[in-house]
Amino acid sequence: MMNKLLKIVFVLALLILAIPSVSKAATLTGFAWGENVGWIDFSRVVVNANNLSGYAYGENIGWISLNCNQQPSGANTCSTNNYAVLKSSSGALSGFAWGENVGWIDFSRVSINPSTGAFSGYAYGENIGWISLNCSNTNTCGTNPYNVTRPVSATTYTVSGAVKYYSNSSRGISGATVSLTNNLGQSLTTTTDTNGGYQFTVSSGSNNTITVSKVETSITGFNVQDLTLTISNILNGAFNGNVYKIAAADMDNDGNVNITDVTRMVSSVLNERIMTTQTSGWRIYPSNVTLNSSNYLTIAGTRNVNNAISNVTSIDFLGVKVGDTNGSW
C-alpha cells in the first residue's frame, strides 16, 4: 500500500514539474478570446519593466511563448530565434510572440493601462486571426465578460502645497478652499491650515487639477493707506509696475487702475465692506506663472499634476486681497 502511494506522489510531482512556471511577481490573470481559436489563458505570463515573458495557453492551439528567453521546454532560443513582446513606459506593447502550432503573433495593437493594469486592444496572428484581450473590444462585457489584467497595488501618493500672501511669502492664507479632481474619479476638497498649507492623497498615475479660491468681503487688510497709495499710483506710478498691486487696486475688473477704482475704495472704507465687482474679495494665482498687466484678470487659481507616480510638493499659490495695495493684510 505504501509503495502504491509513493508511486502516485511521484507521478504527480512529475506532472507538476512538466508545467511551465514563471515568477509570481506581476503575473497576469484572465483570458483572451480568439474567434478562430477560443479561450487563451494568460495566467503564466509575467509583465516585466520592459517586456513580457512566460507563456499563454489555448486548449485549441497549445503554448504561446511571449519571450525567446523562456521556452516551454525551459530552453533559451534568443541566440538563434530572437523575439519578445516589449512594453514601453506608457504601457504600449510591441513585438511578437511565438506559438509552435500557430506561428508569429503581433502584439503592437495591445496596451496596458498603467493605473488599472487592464489590457486592451487586439493581438494578431496570420494563421489564427485576431485575439481580443478585453471584452470591451467586442462589446460583450454585459454578456461575456473577460479581460487580461496585470494586478496592480493600490498605491497612493500625496500632492501638497501652500497658499501664501503676495507681499509676504512667509505668510500663509488660512481658510482658502482647495479642490482636487482627477481622471480616476476622485473629487476632494479641503481648506488651508493656519500656515496656508494643504495636502491630498491621490491614486498612482492620476492626472490631477487643483483649484484654490477664497471668499471674504470684509475690509480686513484694507484701509486709507491703500486708497492713498492708489491715488499716488494714478498720479505718478507709485506701484512701480507691480502687477499684484495693480490686481489689488482694480476694483471694477476693467484691466485699469483709475478714478472709478478710487471711488469704489472710498465706498469700501465708508461701508466697511469691499465694494468690488470681484465678488469673492480675493484673487488667487498659481505661483509658477508670470503675471502681467494683460493677464492678471484671466489667470485662474488652478494647477495641474499629471501622472502622479511619487509624492509631489510645492504646488503653491499666491493670494491678493482686493483693495490691499500696500500689502498689509
C-alpha positions in Angstrom: 0.0 0.0 0.0 2.8 2.4 0.9 4.6 1.6 -2.3 1.5 2.4 -4.3 1.1 5.7 -2.5 4.7 6.7 -3.2 4.2 5.9 -6.9 1.2 8.2 -7.0 3.1 11.0 -5.3 6.0 10.5 -7.7 3.7 10.7 -10.8 2.0 13.9 -9.5 5.4 15.5 -8.9 6.4 14.8 -12.5 3.2 16.3 -13.8 3.7 19.5 -11.8 7.3 19.8 -13.0 6.2 19.4 -16.6 4.0 22.5 -16.4 6.0 25.6 -17.4 6.4 28.0 -14.5 7.1 31.8 -14.2 7.8 34.3 -11.5 4.7 35.2 -9.5 5.7 38.9 -9.4 3.4 40.9 -11.8 1.8 37.7 -13.1 -1.2 38.3 -15.2 -4.7 37.0 -14.7 -7.6 36.3 -17.0 -8.3 35.1 -20.5 -8.2 36.5 -24.1 -10.6 35.4 -26.8 -9.9 34.5 -30.4 -12.9 33.9 -32.7 -10.9 31.2 -34.5 -9.1 29.7 -31.6 -11.3 30.1 -28.5 -10.0 31.0 -25.0 -6.4 31.7 -24.3 -5.2 31.6 -20.6 -2.6 34.3 -19.7 -2.1 33.3 -16.1 1.5 32.2 -16.8 2.6 35.4 -18.4 4.6 38.0 -16.5 4.9 41.7 -17.1 8.4 43.0 -16.5 9.8 46.5 -16.7 10.4 46.5 -20.4 8.8 43.3 -21.8 6.6 40.3 -21.2 7.8 36.8 -20.5 6.3 33.4 -19.8 3.5 31.6 -21.7 -0.1 31.8 -22.7 -2.1 28.7 -23.3 -5.0 27.8 -25.5 -6.7 24.4 -25.4 -7.0 24.5 -29.2 -3.6 25.9 -30.1 -1.2 24.9 -27.3 1.5 27.1 -25.8 2.4 30.6 -26.9 5.8 31.9 -25.8 6.0 35.7 -25.1 9.8 35.8 -25.0 12.6 33.8 -26.6 14.4 33.6 -23.2 12.0 31.0 -21.9 10.5 28.2 -24.0 8.1 25.7 -22.6 11.0 23.2 -22.6 13.0 25.7 -20.5 15.4 26.5 -23.3 16.6 30.0 -24.2 16.5 30.4 -28.0 17.4 34.1 -28.2 20.7 33.4 -29.9 19.0 31.7 -32.9 15.4 33.0 -32.8 15.4 36.4 -31.1 11.9 37.7 -30.3 9.9 39.2 -27.4 6.7 41.2 -26.7 8.1 44.6 -25.5 6.5 47.2 -23.2 7.0 50.9 -23.2 6.9 53.1 -20.1 3.3 54.2 -21.1 2.1 50.6 -21.3 2.1 50.3 -25.1 3.2 46.8 -26.4 5.1 45.9 -29.5 6.9 42.9 -30.9 5.9 39.3 -31.5 5.1 36.1 -29.6 5.7 32.7 -31.0 3.4 29.6 -30.9 4.8 26.3 -32.2 1.4 25.4 -33.6 0.3 28.9 -34.8 3.4 30.9 -35.7 4.0 34.6 -35.0 1.5 36.7 -33.1 1.8 40.5 -33.3 1.1 42.5 -30.1 1.6 46.0 -31.5 -2.1 46.8 -31.2 -2.2 46.0 -27.4 -1.7 48.3 -24.5 -1.7 48.1 -20.7 -3.5 50.7 -18.6 -0.8 51.8 -16.1 -3.4 52.7 -13.4 -5.7 49.7 -13.6 -3.4 47.1 -15.2 -6.1 46.2 -17.7 -5.1 45.1 -21.2 -6.9 46.5 -24.2 -6.7 46.0 -28.0 -6.0 43.0 -30.2 -3.1 40.7 -31.0 -3.0 39.3 -34.5 -1.6 36.1 -35.9 -1.6 35.4 -39.7 -2.6 31.8 -39.1 -5.2 32.4 -36.4 -6.6 35.9 -36.9 -7.5 38.4 -34.2 -7.2 37.8 -30.5 -9.2 40.2 -28.2 -7.6 41.0 -24.8 -10.7 42.7 -23.4 -14.4 42.2 -23.7 -14.8 46.0 -24.3 -13.2 45.4 -27.8 -16.1 43.2 -28.8 -18.8 45.0 -26.8 -19.6 41.8 -24.9 -18.8 42.7 -21.3 -22.5 42.6 -20.4 -23.0 39.0 -21.6 -19.5 37.6 -21.9 -17.1 39.5 -19.6 -13.4 38.7 -20.0 -10.1 40.5 -19.9 -6.4 40.0 -19.3 -5.2 42.1 -16.3 -2.0 42.8 -14.5 -2.9 43.2 -10.8 -1.7 46.5 -9.5 -1.3 47.5 -5.9 -3.4 50.3 -4.6 -0.5 52.8 -4.5 -1.3 56.3 -3.4 0.8 59.5 -3.3 0.4 62.9 -1.7 0.0 66.2 -3.5 0.7 69.2 -1.3 1.4 72.9 -1.3 0.6 76.2 0.3 -1.3 79.4 -0.4 0.8 82.5 0.5 0.2 86.2 0.5 1.6 88.1 -2.4 3.6 90.7 -0.4 4.9 88.2 2.2 5.8 84.7 1.1 6.2 83.5 4.7 2.6 84.4 5.5 0.1 81.7 4.8 -3.5 82.3 3.8 -5.7 80.2 6.1 -9.3 79.2 5.3 -8.9 79.1 1.5 -10.9 76.4 -0.3 -8.7 73.9 -2.2 -10.4 71.4 -4.6 -8.9 68.5 -6.5 -10.4 66.4 -9.3 -8.7 63.8 -11.5 -9.3 61.4 -14.3 -9.8 58.4 -11.9 -12.9 59.9 -10.5 -11.5 61.5 -7.3 -13.2 64.7 -6.2 -11.7 66.1 -3.0 -12.0 69.4 -1.1 -10.1 70.8 1.9 -9.3 74.2 3.5 -5.8 75.6 4.1 -4.4 75.4 7.6 -3.1 78.3 9.7 0.1 78.3 7.6 -1.8 78.2 4.3 -0.9 74.5 3.7 -3.0 71.8 2.2 -2.5 68.1 1.2 -4.4 65.5 -0.8 -3.9 61.7 -1.2 -4.3 60.7 -4.8 -4.1 57.4 -6.8 -1.0 56.4 -8.6 -0.9 57.5 -12.2 -3.7 60.0 -11.8 -3.9 63.4 -13.7 -5.0 66.0 -11.2 -6.3 69.5 -11.3 -6.0 71.6 -8.1 -8.1 74.8 -7.8 -7.9 77.4 -5.0 -10.5 80.0 -4.0 -11.3 82.3 -1.1 -14.3 84.4 -0.3 -14.1 87.3 2.1 -15.6 90.7 1.6 -14.6 92.3 4.9 -12.2 95.2 4.7 -9.5 93.4 6.8 -6.2 94.5 5.4 -7.7 97.4 3.5 -7.5 101.0 4.8 -7.0 104.6 4.0 -3.3 104.0 3.2 -4.3 101.7 0.3 -6.5 104.4 -1.0 -3.7 107.0 -0.8 -1.3 104.7 -2.5 -3.7 104.0 -5.3 -4.2 107.7 -5.9 -0.5 108.2 -5.9 -0.1 105.4 -8.5 -2.6 107.2 -10.8 -0.7 110.4 -10.5 2.9 109.2 -10.5 3.1 105.4 -10.8 3.6 104.6 -7.2 3.1 100.8 -7.8 6.2 100.7 -9.9 4.6 98.2 -12.3 3.9 95.7 -9.5 1.2 93.6 -11.1 -0.1 92.2 -7.8 -0.7 95.8 -6.5 -2.5 96.5 -9.8 -4.6 93.4 -9.3 -5.5 94.6 -5.8 -6.4 98.1 -7.0 -8.5 97.1 -10.0 -11.8 97.2 -8.0 -14.1 97.1 -11.1 -12.2 94.4 -13.1 -11.7 96.5 -16.2 -7.9 96.0 -16.6 -7.1 99.6 -15.5 -6.5 101.5 -12.3 -8.3 104.8 -12.4 -10.7 107.1 -10.6 -13.5 104.5 -10.8 -11.5 102.2 -8.6 -10.7 105.1 -6.2 -14.5 105.7 -5.9 -15.1 102.1 -5.0 -12.3 102.2 -2.5 -13.9 105.2 -0.8 -17.2 103.4 -0.7 -15.5 100.4 0.8 -14.0 102.4 3.6 -17.3 104.1 4.4 -19.3 100.9 4.3 -16.6 98.7 5.9 -17.2 96.2 3.2 -15.2 95.6 0.0 -17.2 97.2 -2.8 -15.8 95.4 -5.9 -17.1 93.5 -8.9 -14.6 90.8 -7.9 -17.3 89.3 -5.6 -15.1 86.9 -3.7 -12.9 89.7 -2.5 -9.7 87.7 -3.4 -7.6 86.9 -6.4 -5.7 83.6 -6.4 -2.8 82.9 -8.8 -0.6 79.8 -9.4 2.9 80.6 -8.0 4.6 79.3 -11.2 3.0 81.8 -13.6 4.3 85.2 -14.6 1.6 87.8 -14.2 1.5 90.9 -16.3 -1.0 93.8 -16.9 -2.7 91.9 -19.7 -3.3 88.5 -18.0 -4.0 89.1 -14.3 -7.7 89.1 -14.9 -7.7 85.8 -16.8 -5.2 83.7 -15.0 -7.2 81.2 -12.8 -6.1 79.8 -9.5 -5.6 76.3 -11.0 -2.6 74.0 -11.3 -2.2 70.5 -12.8 -0.2 67.5 -11.5 -0.2 64.8 -14.2 0.8 61.1 -13.9 1.3 61.1 -10.1 3.9 58.4 -9.5 5.6 59.9 -6.5 4.8 62.4 -3.7 4.5 65.9 -5.2 5.2 69.0 -3.1 5.3 72.8 -3.6 2.2 73.1 -5.7 1.8 76.6 -4.4 -0.4 79.6 -5.0 -0.3 83.3 -4.2 -3.3 85.3 -3.0 -4.2 89.0 -3.3 -6.8 90.7 -1.1 -8.7 93.1 -3.4 -8.1 96.6 -2.2 -4.9 95.9 -0.3 -2.5 97.7 -2.5 0.2 98.2 0.3 0.3 94.5 1.1 -0.6 95.0 4.8 -3.2 92.2 5.1 
